Amino acid sequence: MTDPAVREKIVAVLKGAETSWNGFVDPEAVADAVLEALKKDPPIHDDEPSSDFVDAFSAGVGTVSATCGLCGRTLFGSGLEHHGDDGEWEEALEGLRSDPARWVRVADDDMVSLVSVGGMQAVIGCPCNGLRKYENFIWGEREKIAAYYKARLGKARETMTALKDTVAVSELVAKT
């Protein structure tokens, strides 16, 4: 992550983003702070989750800002400026300036989208890529998970068969 090309890419993205926070933060200072923070608090996973995984677990919920339950970062979109509570936009911009590793402005998007996994809310596109950890676990254990489902479905079928037999007997008794 100390590659100068990475730093330059961050600066270019920040300078190229046509948003109302341009001029409020120094792109070069933000890039330096992000790289320094990533040394101390690296992403949970290097790879993003697949779109298949995100689609399967998507909560279908969007909001102007949300905190990722997997890493604690707060991501916000430009919609926060007009649709957030009083002072929320200013708080987010201040957070971005003072702690850019914990506050993430979602470029070119009004909202952030949420995924619910493992009882936690995760933000799609969060730099932690924490959802990939869950995806890798599920895929890596797919045979065990399939065996588990098969066993549970077998028990459910037994229960349904027993219920069906009980209902049939009850109907026979009711007819007599």
C-alpha positions in Angstrom: 0.0 0.0 0.0 3.0 2.3 0.1 3.3 2.3 -3.7 3.4 6.0 -4.9 1.0 5.0 -7.7 -1.7 4.1 -5.2 -1.3 7.5 -3.6 -1.5 9.2 -6.9 -4.7 7.2 -7.8 -6.3 8.3 -4.6 -5.4 12.0 -5.2 -6.7 11.8 -8.8 -10.0 10.3 -7.7 -10.4 13.0 -5.1 -9.5 15.8 -7.4 -11.7 14.4 -10.2 -14.8 13.9 -8.1 -17.2 16.7 -8.9 -18.9 17.1 -5.5 -19.7 19.8 -3.1 -16.9 18.8 -0.7 -14.2 19.8 -3.2 -12.1 22.6 -1.6 -13.1 21.5 1.9 -10.4 18.8 2.1 -6.9 18.6 0.6 -6.8 15.5 -1.6 -3.1 15.0 -1.1 -3.5 15.2 2.7 -6.4 12.8 2.6 -4.4 10.3 0.4 -1.5 10.4 2.9 -3.9 9.9 5.8 -5.7 7.0 4.2 -2.4 5.2 3.3 -1.1 5.7 6.8 -4.4 4.5 8.4 -4.3 1.4 6.1 -0.9 0.5 7.4 -2.4 0.5 10.9 -5.9 -0.8 10.0 -5.7 -2.8 6.8 -8.8 -4.1 5.0 -10.3 -7.3 6.3 -9.8 -8.8 2.9 -7.9 -7.7 -0.2 -10.6 -8.7 -2.7 -14.1 -7.3 -3.0 -17.1 -9.7 -2.6 -18.6 -11.0 -5.8 -21.8 -9.4 -7.1 -23.5 -12.8 -6.7 -22.8 -12.8 -3.0 -23.8 -9.1 -2.6 -27.1 -9.8 -4.6 -27.9 -12.8 -2.5 -27.5 -11.0 0.8 -28.6 -7.6 -0.2 -31.1 -6.0 2.2 -32.5 -3.9 -0.6 -31.9 -0.9 1.6 -30.2 2.4 0.7 -29.5 5.3 2.9 -27.5 8.5 2.8 -25.0 7.3 5.4 -24.3 4.1 7.3 -21.6 2.6 9.5 -20.2 -0.7 8.4 -20.7 -3.3 11.1 -17.7 -5.2 10.0 -15.1 -2.5 10.4 -16.7 0.6 11.9 -16.1 2.9 9.0 -18.9 5.4 8.2 -19.7 5.7 4.5 -21.8 8.5 3.1 -23.1 9.7 -0.2 -23.9 13.2 -1.5 -27.5 12.7 -0.5 -26.5 13.3 3.1 -26.0 17.0 2.2 -29.7 17.5 1.4 -31.4 14.6 3.1 -29.5 14.2 6.3 -30.3 15.5 9.7 -29.2 19.0 10.7 -25.4 19.1 11.0 -24.9 15.6 9.7 -23.3 16.7 6.5 -20.9 19.0 8.3 -20.1 16.2 10.8 -19.3 13.8 7.9 -17.1 16.4 6.1 -15.2 17.1 9.4 -14.8 13.3 9.9 -13.5 13.0 6.4 -11.0 15.7 7.0 -9.9 14.6 10.5 -10.1 10.8 10.2 -10.3 9.8 6.5 -9.7 6.1 7.3 -13.0 6.0 9.3 -15.1 8.3 7.1 -15.5 7.4 3.5 -17.2 9.6 0.9 -18.8 7.4 -1.8 -17.9 9.2 -5.0 -20.6 9.8 -7.6 -23.4 8.3 -5.5 -26.2 9.8 -3.5 -26.6 6.8 -1.2 -24.9 3.8 0.2 -26.5 0.3 0.1 -26.6 -2.2 2.9 -26.2 -6.0 3.2 -27.2 -8.0 6.2 -24.9 -11.0 7.0 -24.2 -12.8 10.2 -26.6 -10.5 12.0 -24.5 -7.5 11.1 -25.1 -4.6 8.7 -22.3 -4.1 6.2 -22.0 -1.4 3.7 -21.6 -2.4 0.0 -18.4 -0.9 -1.3 -16.8 -0.4 2.1 -13.0 -0.5 1.7 -12.7 -3.2 4.4 -14.1 -5.8 1.9 -15.3 -7.7 5.0 -18.1 -9.4 3.1 -15.5 -11.3 1.2 -14.5 -13.1 4.4 -18.1 -14.4 4.7 -18.3 -15.3 1.0 -15.0 -17.3 1.2 -16.2 -19.1 4.3 -19.5 -20.1 2.7 -17.9 -21.2 -0.6 -15.0 -23.0 1.2 -17.4 -25.0 3.3 -20.1 -25.5 0.6 -20.0 -29.3 0.9 -20.5 -29.2 4.6 -23.2 -26.6 4.3 -24.9 -28.7 1.6 -24.8 -31.8 3.9 -26.2 -29.7 6.7 -29.1 -28.5 4.5 -29.7 -32.0 3.3 -29.9 -33.3 6.9 -32.2 -30.4 8.0 -34.5 -30.9 5.0 -34.7 -34.6 5.7 -35.9 -33.8 9.3 -38.3 -31.3 7.9 -39.8 -33.9 5.5 -40.2 -36.3 8.4 -42.0 -33.7 10.4 -44.2 -32.8 7.5 -45.0 -36.5 6.8 -45.9 -36.9 10.5 -48.1 -33.8 10.4 -49.8 -35.0 7.2 -50.5 -38.4 8.8 -51.9 -36.6 11.9 -54.2 -34.4 9.7 -55.4 -37.4 7.7 -56.3 -39.3 10.9 -58.0 -36.2 12.3 -60.1 -35.9 9.1 -61.1 -39.5 9.3 -62.2 -39.2 12.9 -64.1 -36.0 12.0 -66.0 -37.8 9.2 -67.1 -40.6 11.5 
